[in-house]
Amino acid sequence: MILSDAATIDHYTNAGVWGRATLDAIFRKTAQSDPDRLALADPPNRSAVTHGNPRQFTYREADAVIGKLARQFTDLGLVPGDIVATQLPNTVEQIVVLLACARCGLIDSPLPLMWREFELSTALPSIAPKALLSCVDIVGRDHAEMMRHAAADLFSVRFVLSFGRDVPEGVVPLDGIFDPDTPVDTTEWPDVSANDILTICWAGGQHPTPCPVPRSHNHWIAAGLMNLLEARISRGNALLCPYPLAGLVSIGGFFVPWLLSSGTLHLHHPFDLDVFVEQLQTLTIDFTGLPPAVIDALKSDGVFNKGAPASGLSSVGCFWPSPFLPESANERAANLSVPVVDIRTFGEMAYVARRRTPNERPCLLTHGEWNAPVGTPSGPVLLSSRVRGGAVSNSNDSSLLAGDLMIKSAMMFDAFYPSVIPGSDEPTLEKDSHGFVNTGIRCRFVGAAKPSLDCVRREGSIIYHGGMSISACELDRLYAGHDLLSDAAAFTFDDPIMGERIIAAIVPSPGKSITFDDFADYLKQQKVAAYKVPDRVVTVKMIPRDEHGEVLRDRVLDQI
């Protein structure tokens, strides 16, 4: 399935950013040229995360396992363009599944690991998956059983598949692909285009339900180039990934650079600090990425000191939890013995990676074309920015004129995945006449001769929490559903670790009262993801709204 229009494909192909190779073709090329190179390795504490002992595969071994799974998909009757919704821990299975989907033309929709029944029931109907895939055991929870129950309410689902022992009745077991006696498949696979959709990830925005974000192989290759070039990841490098493959940060920042560099991908299931340090101590790692708070903690423990295991890194990515960097950004992850690459996402739209240089504020964004790596005008343009409503001053003193941040990128998806629900209110991705999309972020110009952009304020319907974008409108509807409330809304406060923390403002019905524990119990009964439980609950007289009924989140505290 191709969603990009011909003009977009021609533009990025002629620019040399998009090509003809799929991600599986890139993988198979390395499997042919370097079959005995180590390709994938599980976390050393895999048995504490899910069933089985840690696995690792050379490129030859991984290629065989991927082929077996792709054959099992096709034997079940799945055909190119069918969607497989997956929820897996950070183990080799998630890599194998994604590449098996790429091989036989399926679309993988990786679901956030924290999603529960509520999110499955609200998100999955819009994409009508043909199969659901998970594990029997992920940190003590039977996700395969949860998927089996979810399938009962999804008419599109034909199969529920699971890794692990003793899978529930009616669920297709997958562990046979790891049996060395299972014949290696040599079938000719369908002709998949690099512009075919490979994944559907999920984002929060102005829509009250999770928004399906489709990306093609070419979108992902452009995303991977951003970090590959800026972090200077070289052929054969080893990457340590502590993020599950469920979105832009993990797939674009780690998975694709691993493929493009023909390297080794070591996995870490988030997050066990001792295990992570052990991996740095026992493995030769060239690149990893962490939130700034974790980098600071490791720095305090001496992990990044000269002579320490982490000092052998070629670079470390500092993955900021939101686009809005705090005043302390200059000091965070500073003075390491390793070069730092600051990485910021705009939800699931796009991300930017920039190698930190002395005396330069990491919070500033390039205005105009963003060549990779930064500072090389001949490098590919992977992102362009402009400001709507702002102008650069010609005076000698710095202009503080502000406007809305607009971006255009070869990694930017073309539209939300079309809903299969007749008459549904679909989310929209509005582009201007030049193809730029409004991020909903207010920014200001900094500097005069060559101005940069500083993000200063967000659009109120999107919450950036731990690197995820969450729909505030979804939380409003969820919170207001409590029987003892007449109204409710979500708002946030800045946090150096999570980006933003969530607070629920509630208006109890006349004569009623509700405690935080009551509210948290209500949300748990709804079987929602844990990150949707707010840090605090505050009682207000009313929820302030504008003439269109939109919540005025910056005025909520005035109603206490």
N, C-alpha and C positions, 0 to 999 in steps of 0.2 A: 504494500500500500504506500503510495507516494502522495504526500500532502503539499509539498513545495511546488510552487508554480514554475513554469518554464523560464520565466524571466529571472527569478531568484536563482535557479539552478545554473543558468548561463552566467549570471554575474559572478557568483562565487567560484564556479569552475574556471572561468577566464582569469579570475584573480589568482588562481593557483592554490586556493585554500581547500576547495572540494575536489574530489577525484572519483575514480571508479572502484577502488578497492573497498570491500566491506571489512568489518573488524575481524570476521572469521578468516577472510582471505589473508589478512595481515598475520594472524596467529598461525595459519597453516604454512605460510612462507617461512616463518622461524622454525616450525616443526620440521620442515624439510632441510633447512640449512644448518640448524643446531639442535638436532633431535635429543641429544643427551644433556643439554643444558637444563638445570633445575628451573621449572616454570612456576610452580605453585607450592606453597607450604602452609599448613594449618597453624593456628595458635598452639603453643606447647601445652596449654591447659584445656585443650578441646574437650576432654572428658568431663570437665566441670561446666561446659557450655551445652554440649549435646552428646549424643551417643557416639561411642567408638573412640579409638586411639587416633592421635594426630596422623594425618595423611600428607604426603607430598608426592608431586609428580614431575617428571621431566616433561619436556615438550612432546616427546613421542608418546609417553604414557597418557598425558592429558589429552592429546589428540584422539587417542583410542577411546578414552572414556567419553569424551564429547560426542564422538561418532556413535557410540552405543546409545547414549541418551537421545540424540537426534533421531536415530532409527526407532527407538521406542515411541517417541512422539508421533512419528509418521505411521507406525504400525497401529497406533490407536485411532488413526483417521484424522489427525490434526493436519491442516493444510496451510500453506503460506497465507499470512494475514490474520490467522486465528490468534487470539490473545490468551496468554497464560499468566495469571496473577500469582506472584510468588512472594513468600515471606520466609526468609531463611536467616540463620545466624551468620556471623562473619567467618565462614569456613569455606573450604574449597568448593563445596556444592554450589554456592551462589555463582561462582565464576563458571563452573561447568554448565550450569543451567543457562546462563546468559549467552555463552558461546554456542551451545546446542541450539538455542532459539535462533541465533544468527545464522547457523549453518542450514537450517531447514526452512527459514523464512518466516518463523513465528515472531510474534511481538511479546516481549517480556514486560510485564507490569510489576516491578518490584515494589512491595508495600513496606512502609516503615515498620520496623520490628515491634514498636510499641502499640501499633494499632490493635484494637480489640473488636468485639462484635459490632459495636456502634459504628465505627468507621467503615468496617466491611459492608455493613448494610446500607450506608449512605453513599459510598463511593462506587462500589463495584457495579451496581445496576447500570450506570451510565456508559460503561464500556463493554458490557455483555461478554465476559471472558468465557472461553470454551473449557478451560481447565483451571483448577486451583492447585497450588503446589506448596508444600511446606515440610516440616519435620515433626516427628512424633514428640520429641523432647527438645525444648529450647529453654534452658535454665529452669527446668522443673515444670514447665507448662506444656501441655499437649496441644500444639498448634495444628496438628493434623486433624484432631477431633474438632477443634474450633472451625477449621475450614469445611469439614464435613457438614457441620450444622449450618454454616453460611450457605453452602451449596443448595440446601433444601429450599431456600428462598430465592434462588437465582435460576430462572428457567433456562438460561443460556448454557449453564455448566453441564458438561457431559462426563467429566472425569475429575476426581480428586486424587492427587498423587502425593506420595510422601517418601522421604528418606527415613531410615531408622528401622529398628526391629519392632515386631508385633504391631504393625500398622492396624488401625481400626478396620472393622468389617466394611467392605465396599470401597476401600481406598486402595489405589494401585501402588504396590511397593516399587521403589526405584533402586534400592541398594545393589541389585544384581549387576548394575553397570560397572561396579568396582570389582566384580569377580574376574580374575585373570583368565579363567577358562571360557568366559563368554566370548564368542567369535568377534573379531574386529570387523566393523562394517566398512565395506569399500564401495558403497552405492554412490552413484552420481547424484549430487544434490541439486535442487532447483536453482535456476539462475536468479540470484538475488541482487538487486541494484543497491548501490551505496546510498541512493536517495530513498530507499524503502524505510519505513518506520521500523525501528528496532525496539524501542522502549516506550512505555507510557509511565512517567513518574507523576508525582502528585504535589500540588502546591496549594497554599491558602491565599485568598485574595478578597476581592469585593463580593464574591459569590458565597452564599451560605453553606455550600458543601465543598469538599475537596475538588480541585480543578485538575483534570487529566492533561498532562503535558507530554506530547509526543515528540520524539527526536529520532532522526534518521542516523545511519552510520556516519554520514558526512557531518551532521551537527556535532556528533560526539568526537569525531576526529579533530574538528576545529576547537572544541572545548579542551581536549587533551593537549593540543599543541600549546595552548596558553601556558599551562604549568610546565610542560616538557621543556619549552624554550627558556622560560624565565628562571626555572630552578636548575637549568643546565643538566638535565637528566640525559645521560649518555648511553650508548649501546651496551647492553649487558649489565646495567646497573641493577642493584637490588633495592626494592621499595618496601617499606613497612606501613601497611594500611590499617589504621584503627577505626575506620568508618565503614559500616555496612553499605553494600552497593544498592542504595535506594534513592539516589538523587545526584544532583550536579556536582557536589563536593567530592563524593567518593568515586563516581564513575569518571567524571572529567578530570579530577585531580590525581587519581591513582590508577584506576583500571586501564584507561586509554593510554596514558604515558607508559605504563608497563608493556602494553602491546606494541606501541610505536618504538620502544627502545629494545625490544627483544630481551627483556630483562627477567628478573625473578621477583615475584610478588609474594611477600610474607604477610600473613593476615594476623590481626589482633582483634579479638572480640571485646568491644568497649565495655567497661574499662577497668583493668586491674593494673595499677601502677607498678607493682612489684614484677608482674609478668612482663609488662612492657619494658622495664629496665633490663630484665633478664634477656629479652630478645635483643636489645641493643648491645648487651655484653657478650652474647654468644654468637651473634650473627654479624656479618659484614654488611651494614646497611648504608646505602648512599643517600637515600631521601626518605623522610617521613614528614608528617604534618600533624599538628596538635593545636588545641585551643590555647590562647595566650596564657590563661591561668595555669594550665598544666606545664607549659614551657617554663613559666616562672618557678613552679614548684620543683621541677627537675633541675633548674638552674641553681636554686637554693641548696639542693642536695648534692651539688657538684657534678651532676651527670654531664653537663656541657663544658666542664673545665678542660683545659689543655691536658692531654694525656688520658682523659676519661673516654669510655667507649663511644659516647655520642660525638666526641670531637672528630671522629673519622668521617662524619657525614659530609657530603658535598654541599648540602643545604638542608634547611628545615623550614617547612611551611608553617606559618602562623595563621591559622584559620580563625578569623574573627567571627563571633557569633551573630553579628548584624552589620549592615553597611555603615552604621553610625559609630565611629570610634570615639572612646572617651578621651578626656583631656590628658589622661595618663598614657595615651597610646605610644608616645615617644619612648617611655620608660619600659613598657611591656615588652618582654622578649628581647631586651636590649643587651648589648655587650656580651653576646655569646661568642664562643670560639668558632662558631659555624655561621656562614652566611644565612640570613633570614629572608624568606620570601613571604610578603604579606598577601593574604588571599581573602577576598571579600566577595560575598555573593549578593545578588539582587533577587532574593527568593530563588525560584527555579528559572528565572529569565536568562541570566548570564552571570559569569563571575570574572573577576580581574585578579591577576597575579602580578606582583611588582617586587623586584629584588630591592631590598632596603639598602639605601646608601647613606653615608654619614651626613649629618646636618640637614636631612630631608625628612619632613613629617610624613609618616606612613599613612596618615588619614587622607592625604590629598589624592585626587584622581586626575588623570590626564584629560585635558579638554581637547576634543577633536579626535583624530585617528590614533588608535592605540596599536602601535607596531609591536611585535613580539620577536625577540625580547626588547624591553623598553630601552630606548636610546639607540636603536638600530633602524634608521629610516628605511632601509631596504628590506626589513623583515616583513612578514605577512601582516596585514591589517586584520586583527581578530575581533576588534570592537571599536566602534566610533561613538562619541558622546556629543551631545549638543544640549543647549539650555533653552527651554521655551519660556519666553517672558523676560529673559535677562539680556544684558548687553555689556560688552567690555568697555570700560572707561578709557579714553585716550590720554587722560591726565597722568602725571608722574606718580601720584599716590595711588595705592591699591584700591580697586573698586570692590565694594561689598554688595553689588547688585546681585539679586537672587532670582531664581526661576526653577522650573521643574526639570529634573534630570531626564533626558531622553537618550535612549541607547539603540544601536543597531549592531548586530553581530552575526557572524557565520555560525555561531553556536546557538543562536536564538531560534526557538521553535516557531513555526509559521502560524499556528493557530492552535487553540485547545482542541483535543480530540473530539470529533463530532459525536454528540450524545446519540445513543440508539433509542432513547425514550421519546416517543412521539409527543410533540407539544411541550417538551421540557424547556425550562428557562436556562439556556446554555450560557456559560461564561464566554466573554469575548475578549480578544486581544486587538485593541485598536492601534492602528499604525497611521502615521501621517503620510503625506504624499511622497516622502523620501524613504519610507520604510522604517522610521524611528518609532519606538514604543515608549510611552510614558511610564517610568518606573514608580510613580507616586512618591518620589523622594524630592524634597526641596533642597536645593544646593545654592551655594554662593561662590562667586569668583574670588580667587585669592591671587594677588600678584597683578602686575600691569603688563610687562613686556611679553611674557608668555604665561598667561593666567592658567591656574589649576582650579579644580573644583573641590569644595568642602561640603560634604553632606551634613545638613543641619536639622532637618525635620522630616518626619515620615508622613505618609498618607495614613490616616487613622484606622482604616479597615484592615491593615496588614500588621501582624505582630511577628517580630523576629525573635525567636526563642530558641537558644541553643543551636543556631544555624538553620533552623526550620522556619518556613513562613507559614503562619497560621491565620486563618480567617477570623477576624474579630466578630464578624457577623454570625459565623457559625457558633461561636461561643455565646453570643448574645441570645440566640435562639435556644441553645442548650441550657444555659443558666436560667432563663426565664420560664423554662418548663416545669420548675418546681411547684408543687401544688400550693405551697404556702406563700408564694410570691405573686405580686401583681405586676412586677417588672424587674428586669435585671440587665446588666451589660458588663462587658469586659473592658478594662483599661490596664495600662502598664506603668511600670517605673523602670528606669535604666538600671542595668546591673552589669558589672565588669566581667562576670563569668558567663552568664546566660544571654547577655545582650539586652533582653527585656524580661522582666518577671510579670506574671499575670495576677491581677486583682479582680475579684468579682464585686461589683457594686449591686446591692440588692435593695428592693423596695418590698418589705413584707406586706401581706394583705392586712387590712384593718384588724387589730386585736391579736395578731400573730407575731411570733418571733422565731428566729432560726439561728443556730450556732454554726460555727465553722465545721464542727464534726458532723452535724446534721446535713450540711450542704455537701461535704465530701462523701458521706454515705450515699446520698442521692445520686451523685455522679458515678460512684462505683456500681450502684444498682443498674445504671444505664449502660454499664460495661464499656466505658470510654477509655481512650488512651490516658495513661497516667499524667502526661504533660498538660492535659486539659484541666486537671484539678488545680485551682488557683493557689497561690501562696498565702493569700489573705482574703477575707470577706469583710466588706464594710457596708454598713447600713446607711442608706441615703434617703432623703425626703422624696426625691424624684430623679428620673434619668433625663438629663437635659438633651433635647433634640432640636434639630433645625426644622424649617417649614416643610421639608420632605420626609421628616421622620428619622433622619440619620442621627446617630448618637454623637453628641459633642463631647468626645472623650476627655479633652483637656479641661472641661468644666465640671466633670463629675464630682471632684472633691469639694467643689463649692456648695454641694447639696447636703453635706454632712450636718 
